[in-house]
Amino acid sequence: MTGQAFRVFLISLASLLAGLPLSLAAVSGLCALAGVGGIDRVHIVMVAGPVVWTCLWFGMLWVAGPQPGRRENGRPGSGSQDNSR
């Protein structure tokens, strides 16, 4: 497993173990602040909690993914620079 794949695996694991419960708790807290209770609150948390978690997960994977703009050979100064001195 490469370093990048291991990093993405750790991000996914952390998102699943910590992000899902925190997303459900955040949505439940927002429902409590809005005064929603009973079965309506349960339905909102069941739908919106996983949606928030999925957005958080993809955001974390996007941040952990490969950085754009890298050159093929990996050297930062090997672009098409003007060498007229």
N, CA, C and O atoms as CSV, one atom per row, in Angstrom:
chain,resi,resn,atom,element,x,y,z
A,1,MET,N,N,0.849,-1.164,0.000
A,1,MET,CA,C,0.000,0.000,0.000
A,1,MET,C,C,0.901,1.235,0.000
A,1,MET,O,O,1.814,1.349,0.818
A,2,THR,N,N,0.640,2.136,-0.906
A,2,THR,CA,C,1.449,3.346,-0.998
A,2,THR,C,C,1.092,4.297,0.137
A,2,THR,O,O,0.091,4.119,0.831
A,3,GLY,N,N,1.908,5.281,0.303
A,3,GLY,CA,C,1.674,6.267,1.357
A,3,GLY,C,C,0.383,7.037,1.142
A,3,GLY,O,O,-0.343,7.326,2.093
A,4,GLN,N,N,0.098,7.371,-0.123
A,4,GLN,CA,C,-1.134,8.103,-0.434
A,4,GLN,C,C,-2.371,7.251,-0.157
A,4,GLN,O,O,-3.361,7.748,0.379
A,5,ALA,N,N,-2.318,5.977,-0.519
A,5,ALA,CA,C,-3.455,5.086,-0.276
A,5,ALA,C,C,-3.670,4.876,1.222
A,5,ALA,O,O,-4.809,4.819,1.685
A,6,PHE,N,N,-2.590,4.763,1.969
A,6,PHE,CA,C,-2.705,4.604,3.412
A,6,PHE,C,C,-3.299,5.856,4.058
A,6,PHE,O,O,-4.100,5.763,4.989
A,7,ARG,N,N,-2.904,7.021,3.560
A,7,ARG,CA,C,-3.438,8.287,4.061
A,7,ARG,C,C,-4.935,8.387,3.801
A,7,ARG,O,O,-5.687,8.802,4.683
A,8,VAL,N,N,-5.373,8.015,2.616
A,8,VAL,CA,C,-6.795,8.039,2.280
A,8,VAL,C,C,-7.556,7.028,3.138
A,8,VAL,O,O,-8.676,7.303,3.570
A,9,PHE,N,N,-6.960,5.864,3.387
A,9,PHE,CA,C,-7.589,4.866,4.247
A,9,PHE,C,C,-7.771,5.399,5.666
A,9,PHE,O,O,-8.830,5.216,6.266
A,10,LEU,N,N,-6.754,6.052,6.203
A,10,LEU,CA,C,-6.861,6.605,7.555
A,10,LEU,C,C,-7.908,7.711,7.625
A,10,LEU,O,O,-8.641,7.802,8.610
A,11,ILE,N,N,-7.987,8.549,6.600
A,11,ILE,CA,C,-8.995,9.612,6.555
A,11,ILE,C,C,-10.382,8.992,6.521
A,11,ILE,O,O,-11.284,9.452,7.221
A,12,SER,N,N,-10.564,7.953,5.715
A,12,SER,CA,C,-11.871,7.297,5.632
A,12,SER,C,C,-12.253,6.656,6.961
A,12,SER,O,O,-13.405,6.746,7.384
A,13,LEU,N,N,-11.306,6.016,7.613
A,13,LEU,CA,C,-11.579,5.372,8.889
A,13,LEU,C,C,-11.929,6.403,9.963
A,13,LEU,O,O,-12.861,6.200,10.741
A,14,ALA,N,N,-11.191,7.496,10.006
A,14,ALA,CA,C,-11.475,8.551,10.979
A,14,ALA,C,C,-12.824,9.189,10.708
A,14,ALA,O,O,-13.559,9.522,11.638
A,15,SER,N,N,-13.147,9.357,9.442
A,15,SER,CA,C,-14.440,9.940,9.081
A,15,SER,C,C,-15.583,9.032,9.487
A,15,SER,O,O,-16.625,9.508,9.935
A,16,LEU,N,N,-15.400,7.742,9.335
A,16,LEU,CA,C,-16.455,6.803,9.710
A,16,LEU,C,C,-16.615,6.721,11.222
A,16,LEU,O,O,-17.735,6.765,11.730
A,17,LEU,N,N,-15.508,6.603,11.941
A,17,LEU,CA,C,-15.582,6.407,13.385
A,17,LEU,C,C,-15.941,7.678,14.152
A,17,LEU,O,O,-16.641,7.608,15.162
A,18,ALA,N,N,-15.480,8.823,13.694
A,18,ALA,CA,C,-15.758,10.071,14.415
A,18,ALA,C,C,-16.764,10.960,13.684
A,18,ALA,O,O,-17.591,11.615,14.318
A,19,GLY,N,N,-16.694,10.982,12.376
A,19,GLY,CA,C,-17.529,11.902,11.610
A,19,GLY,C,C,-18.999,11.558,11.606
A,19,GLY,O,O,-19.839,12.454,11.690
A,20,LEU,N,N,-19.336,10.281,11.510
A,20,LEU,CA,C,-20.749,9.891,11.465
A,20,LEU,C,C,-21.458,10.198,12.779
A,20,LEU,O,O,-22.522,10.816,12.748
A,21,PRO,N,N,-20.922,9.798,13.931
A,21,PRO,CA,C,-21.614,10.167,15.175
A,21,PRO,C,C,-21.686,11.680,15.399
A,21,PRO,O,O,-22.694,12.189,15.890
A,22,LEU,N,N,-20.623,12.393,15.041
A,22,LEU,CA,C,-20.644,13.847,15.205
A,22,LEU,C,C,-21.651,14.510,14.272
A,22,LEU,O,O,-22.295,15.488,14.655
A,23,SER,N,N,-21.795,13.996,13.063
A,23,SER,CA,C,-22.786,14.539,12.129
A,23,SER,C,C,-24.202,14.309,12.647
A,23,SER,O,O,-25.043,15.206,12.594
A,24,LEU,N,N,-24.460,13.104,13.148
A,24,LEU,CA,C,-25.782,12.819,13.701
A,24,LEU,C,C,-26.064,13.700,14.912
A,24,LEU,O,O,-27.177,14.203,15.065
A,25,ALA,N,N,-25.069,13.890,15.771
A,25,ALA,CA,C,-25.252,14.730,16.950
A,25,ALA,C,C,-25.460,16.194,16.564
A,25,ALA,O,O,-26.263,16.888,17.188
A,26,ALA,N,N,-24.752,16.665,15.552
A,26,ALA,CA,C,-24.908,18.057,15.120
A,26,ALA,C,C,-26.303,18.301,14.552
A,26,ALA,O,O,-26.934,19.311,14.865
A,27,VAL,N,N,-26.783,17.383,13.720
A,27,VAL,CA,C,-28.124,17.532,13.154
A,27,VAL,C,C,-29.172,17.448,14.254
A,27,VAL,O,O,-30.145,18.202,14.230
A,28,SER,N,N,-28.997,16.555,15.211
A,28,SER,CA,C,-29.933,16.437,16.322
A,28,SER,C,C,-29.929,17.707,17.171
A,28,SER,O,O,-30.984,18.169,17.605
A,29,GLY,N,N,-28.763,18.260,17.403
A,29,GLY,CA,C,-28.670,19.513,18.146
A,29,GLY,C,C,-29.336,20.671,17.441
A,29,GLY,O,O,-29.993,21.496,18.075
A,30,LEU,N,N,-29.168,20.739,16.123
A,30,LEU,CA,C,-29.823,21.801,15.350
A,30,LEU,C,C,-31.335,21.641,15.392
A,30,LEU,O,O,-32.069,22.627,15.458
A,31,CYS,N,N,-31.798,20.396,15.355
A,31,CYS,CA,C,-33.246,20.157,15.477
A,31,CYS,C,C,-33.749,20.589,16.849
A,31,CYS,O,O,-34.839,21.149,16.959
A,32,ALA,N,N,-32.969,20.336,17.892
A,32,ALA,CA,C,-33.365,20.740,19.237
A,32,ALA,C,C,-33.427,22.266,19.345
A,32,ALA,O,O,-34.334,22.818,19.968
A,33,LEU,N,N,-32.453,22.935,18.731
A,33,LEU,CA,C,-32.467,24.399,18.753
A,33,LEU,C,C,-33.660,24.970,17.990
A,33,LEU,O,O,-34.205,26.011,18.360
A,34,ALA,N,N,-34.057,24.285,16.930
A,34,ALA,CA,C,-35.186,24.742,16.125
A,34,ALA,C,C,-36.522,24.354,16.744
A,34,ALA,O,O,-37.572,24.788,16.269
A,35,GLY,N,N,-36.497,23.546,17.796
A,35,GLY,CA,C,-37.730,23.155,18.463
A,35,GLY,C,C,-38.451,21.980,17.834
A,35,GLY,O,O,-39.624,21.744,18.122
A,36,VAL,N,N,-37.759,21.237,16.973
A,36,VAL,CA,C,-38.359,20.059,16.356
A,36,VAL,C,C,-38.217,18.896,17.324
A,36,VAL,O,O,-37.141,18.679,17.882
A,37,GLY,N,N,-39.281,18.156,17.526
A,37,GLY,CA,C,-39.228,17.037,18.458
A,37,GLY,C,C,-40.003,15.854,17.938
A,37,GLY,O,O,-40.634,15.916,16.883
A,38,GLY,N,N,-39.946,14.775,18.691
A,38,GLY,CA,C,-40.723,13.588,18.355
A,38,GLY,C,C,-40.207,12.860,17.137
A,38,GLY,O,O,-39.009,12.828,16.857
A,39,ILE,N,N,-41.154,12.272,16.420
A,39,ILE,CA,C,-40.803,11.445,15.264
A,39,ILE,C,C,-40.258,12.289,14.103
A,39,ILE,O,O,-39.481,11.793,13.287
A,40,ASP,N,N,-40.663,13.556,14.033
A,40,ASP,CA,C,-40.122,14.428,12.983
A,40,ASP,C,C,-38.613,14.623,13.164
A,40,ASP,O,O,-37.857,14.632,12.192
A,41,ARG,N,N,-38.197,14.775,14.396
A,41,ARG,CA,C,-36.766,14.937,14.677
A,41,ARG,C,C,-36.001,13.671,14.301
A,41,ARG,O,O,-34.912,13.747,13.733
A,42,VAL,N,N,-36.563,12.520,14.614
A,42,VAL,CA,C,-35.908,11.256,14.264
A,42,VAL,C,C,-35.761,11.137,12.752
A,42,VAL,O,O,-34.706,10.735,12.262
A,43,HIS,N,N,-36.807,11.482,12.014
A,43,HIS,CA,C,-36.741,11.393,10.553
A,43,HIS,C,C,-35.717,12.366,9.974
A,43,HIS,O,O,-34.970,12.017,9.060
A,44,ILE,N,N,-35.685,13.564,10.500
A,44,ILE,CA,C,-34.711,14.545,9.997
A,44,ILE,C,C,-33.289,14.070,10.268
A,44,ILE,O,O,-32.421,14.178,9.402
A,45,VAL,N,N,-33.047,13.546,11.459
A,45,VAL,CA,C,-31.702,13.076,11.797
A,45,VAL,C,C,-31.325,11.870,10.943
A,45,VAL,O,O,-30.175,11.750,10.520
A,46,MET,N,N,-32.275,10.981,10.686
A,46,MET,CA,C,-31.995,9.790,9.875
A,46,MET,C,C,-31.665,10.146,8.433
A,46,MET,O,O,-30.906,9.428,7.782
A,47,VAL,N,N,-32.217,11.229,7.925
A,47,VAL,CA,C,-31.961,11.615,6.534
A,47,VAL,C,C,-30.794,12.595,6.442
A,47,VAL,O,O,-29.867,12.383,5.661
A,48,ALA,N,N,-30.834,13.657,7.228
A,48,ALA,CA,C,-29.833,14.719,7.092
A,48,ALA,C,C,-28.480,14.333,7.695
A,48,ALA,O,O,-27.445,14.793,7.212
A,49,GLY,N,N,-28.466,13.501,8.737
A,49,GLY,CA,C,-27.199,13.114,9.356
A,49,GLY,C,C,-26.248,12.415,8.398
A,49,GLY,O,O,-25.097,12.831,8.270
A,50,PRO,N,N,-26.702,11.353,7.714
A,50,PRO,CA,C,-25.808,10.710,6.738
A,50,PRO,C,C,-25.446,11.600,5.547
A,50,PRO,O,O,-24.368,11.453,4.971
A,51,VAL,N,N,-26.334,12.518,5.175
A,51,VAL,CA,C,-26.013,13.443,4.074
A,51,VAL,C,C,-24.879,14.369,4.495
A,51,VAL,O,O,-23.938,14.591,3.733
A,52,VAL,N,N,-24.967,14.908,5.706
A,52,VAL,CA,C,-23.893,15.769,6.221
A,52,VAL,C,C,-22.600,14.972,6.333
A,52,VAL,O,O,-21.531,15.474,5.986
A,53,TRP,N,N,-22.688,13.730,6.816
A,53,TRP,CA,C,-21.496,12.901,6.951
A,53,TRP,C,C,-20.864,12.613,5.589
A,53,TRP,O,O,-19.641,12.645,5.460
A,54,THR,N,N,-21.678,12.335,4.577
A,54,THR,CA,C,-21.151,12.057,3.239
A,54,THR,C,C,-20.433,13.276,2.674
A,54,THR,O,O,-19.360,13.144,2.086
A,55,CYS,N,N,-21.007,14.447,2.845
A,55,CYS,CA,C,-20.344,15.673,2.379
A,55,CYS,C,C,-19.025,15.889,3.117
A,55,CYS,O,O,-18.026,16.274,2.509
A,56,LEU,N,N,-19.023,15.642,4.421
A,56,LEU,CA,C,-17.804,15.763,5.205
A,56,LEU,C,C,-16.753,14.766,4.751
A,56,LEU,O,O,-15.575,15.106,4.644
A,57,TRP,N,N,-17.175,13.535,4.484
A,57,TRP,CA,C,-16.250,12.488,4.049
A,57,TRP,C,C,-15.612,12.829,2.708
A,57,TRP,O,O,-14.395,12.724,2.553
A,58,PHE,N,N,-16.433,13.239,1.732
A,58,PHE,CA,C,-15.872,13.592,0.429
A,58,PHE,C,C,-14.978,14.813,0.524
A,58,PHE,O,O,-13.974,14.904,-0.182
A,59,GLY,N,N,-15.330,15.749,1.387
A,59,GLY,CA,C,-14.463,16.907,1.589
A,59,GLY,C,C,-13.115,16.521,2.164
A,59,GLY,O,O,-12.081,17.039,1.742
A,60,MET,N,N,-13.125,15.612,3.124
A,60,MET,CA,C,-11.870,15.148,3.712
A,60,MET,C,C,-11.040,14.367,2.699
A,60,MET,O,O,-9.817,14.507,2.664
A,61,LEU,N,N,-11.685,13.553,1.881
A,61,LEU,CA,C,-10.957,12.817,0.847
A,61,LEU,C,C,-10.392,13.755,-0.208
A,61,LEU,O,O,-9.306,13.516,-0.736
A,62,TRP,N,N,-11.124,14.826,-0.519
A,62,TRP,CA,C,-10.641,15.795,-1.498
A,62,TRP,C,C,-9.390,16.491,-0.971
A,62,TRP,O,O,-8.440,16.718,-1.721
A,63,VAL,N,N,-9.389,16.827,0.312
A,63,VAL,CA,C,-8.223,17.462,0.913
A,63,VAL,C,C,-7.049,16.479,0.989
A,63,VAL,O,O,-5.900,16.871,0.788
A,64,ALA,N,N,-7.333,15.207,1.277
A,64,ALA,CA,C,-6.268,14.213,1.425
A,64,ALA,C,C,-5.754,13.692,0.092
A,64,ALA,O,O,-4.712,13.038,0.054
A,65,GLY,N,N,-6.451,13.961,-0.992
A,65,GLY,CA,C,-6.078,13.424,-2.297
A,65,GLY,C,C,-4.822,14.054,-2.854
A,65,GLY,O,O,-4.230,14.936,-2.233
A,66,PRO,N,N,-4.415,13.597,-4.031
A,66,PRO,CA,C,-3.200,14.143,-4.640
A,66,PRO,C,C,-3.389,15.612,-5.012
A,66,PRO,O,O,-4.468,16.027,-5.434
A,67,GLN,N,N,-2.342,16.371,-4.850
A,67,GLN,CA,C,-2.395,17.794,-5.130
A,67,GLN,C,C,-2.292,18.032,-6.641
A,67,GLN,O,O,-1.455,17.413,-7.298
A,68,PRO,N,N,-3.118,18.911,-7.202
A,68,PRO,CA,C,-3.059,19.184,-8.636
A,68,PRO,C,C,-1.822,20.009,-8.995
A,68,PRO,O,O,-1.245,20.689,-8.145
A,69,GLY,N,N,-1.435,19.939,-10.238
A,69,GLY,CA,C,-0.344,20.753,-10.729
A,69,GLY,C,C,1.034,20.154,-10.575
A,69,GLY,O,O,2.028,20.847,-10.788
A,70,ARG,N,N,1.125,18.898,-10.215
A,70,ARG,CA,C,2.438,18.263,-10.100
A,70,ARG,C,C,2.923,17.849,-11.483
A,70,ARG,O,O,2.143,17.399,-12.322
A,71,ARG,N,N,4.206,18.006,-11.702
A,71,ARG,CA,C,4.779,17.620,-12.977
A,71,ARG,C,C,5.059,16.116,-12.993
A,71,ARG,O,O,5.117,15.471,-11.946
A,72,GLU,N,N,5.231,15.569,-14.205
A,72,GLU,CA,C,5.422,14.124,-14.328
A,72,GLU,C,C,6.689,13.639,-13.646
A,72,GLU,O,O,6.673,12.601,-12.986
A,73,ASN,N,N,7.785,14.370,-13.794
A,73,ASN,CA,C,9.040,13.896,-13.216
A,73,ASN,C,C,9.217,14.335,-11.772
A,73,ASN,O,O,10.190,13.939,-11.130
A,74,GLY,N,N,8.308,15.140,-11.246
A,74,GLY,CA,C,8.328,15.488,-9.845
A,74,GLY,C,C,9.267,16.622,-9.466
A,74,GLY,O,O,9.298,17.022,-8.302
A,75,ARG,N,N,10.035,17.152,-10.416
A,75,ARG,CA,C,10.941,18.244,-10.086
A,75,ARG,C,C,10.211,19.565,-10.283
A,75,ARG,O,O,9.600,19.767,-11.332
A,76,PRO,N,N,10.254,20.476,-9.305
A,76,PRO,CA,C,9.498,21.712,-9.410
A,76,PRO,C,C,10.017,22.677,-10.468
A,76,PRO,O,O,9.231,23.466,-10.992
A,77,GLY,N,N,11.294,22.651,-10.802
A,77,GLY,CA,C,11.855,23.610,-11.742
A,77,GLY,C,C,12.012,23.098,-13.155
A,77,GLY,O,O,12.806,23.653,-13.915
A,78,SER,N,N,11.292,22.069,-13.536
A,78,SER,CA,C,11.515,21.475,-14.854
A,78,SER,C,C,10.451,21.881,-15.871
A,78,SER,O,O,10.222,21.169,-16.848
A,79,GLY,N,N,9.813,23.001,-15.649
A,79,GLY,CA,C,8.771,23.448,-16.573
A,79,GLY,C,C,9.350,24.159,-17.779
A,79,GLY,O,O,10.565,24.163,-17.974
A,80,SER,N,N,8.511,24.749,-18.574
A,80,SER,CA,C,8.966,25.479,-19.765
A,80,SER,C,C,9.276,26.905,-19.332
A,80,SER,O,O,8.431,27.794,-19.437
A,81,GLN,N,N,10.484,27.114,-18.849
A,81,GLN,CA,C,10.905,28.433,-18.410
A,81,GLN,C,C,11.776,29.063,-19.487
A,81,GLN,O,O,12.434,28.381,-20.273
A,82,ASP,N,N,11.754,30.389,-19.491
A,82,ASP,CA,C,12.569,31.121,-20.461
A,82,ASP,C,C,14.019,31.134,-19.959
A,82,ASP,O,O,14.312,31.715,-18.914
A,83,ASN,N,N,14.913,30.497,-20.702
A,83,ASN,CA,C,16.311,30.395,-20.282
A,83,ASN,C,C,17.219,31.420,-20.960
A,83,ASN,O,O,18.432,31.220,-21.008
A,84,SER,N,N,16.667,32.501,-21.481
A,84,SER,CA,C,17.502,33.499,-22.143
A,84,SER,C,C,18.074,34.423,-21.075
A,84,SER,O,O,17.354,35.206,-20.456
A,85,ARG,N,N,19.405,34.312,-20.871
A,85,ARG,CA,C,20.095,35.148,-19.876
A,85,ARG,C,C,21.119,36.002,-20.506
A,85,ARG,O,O,21.793,36.767,-19.817
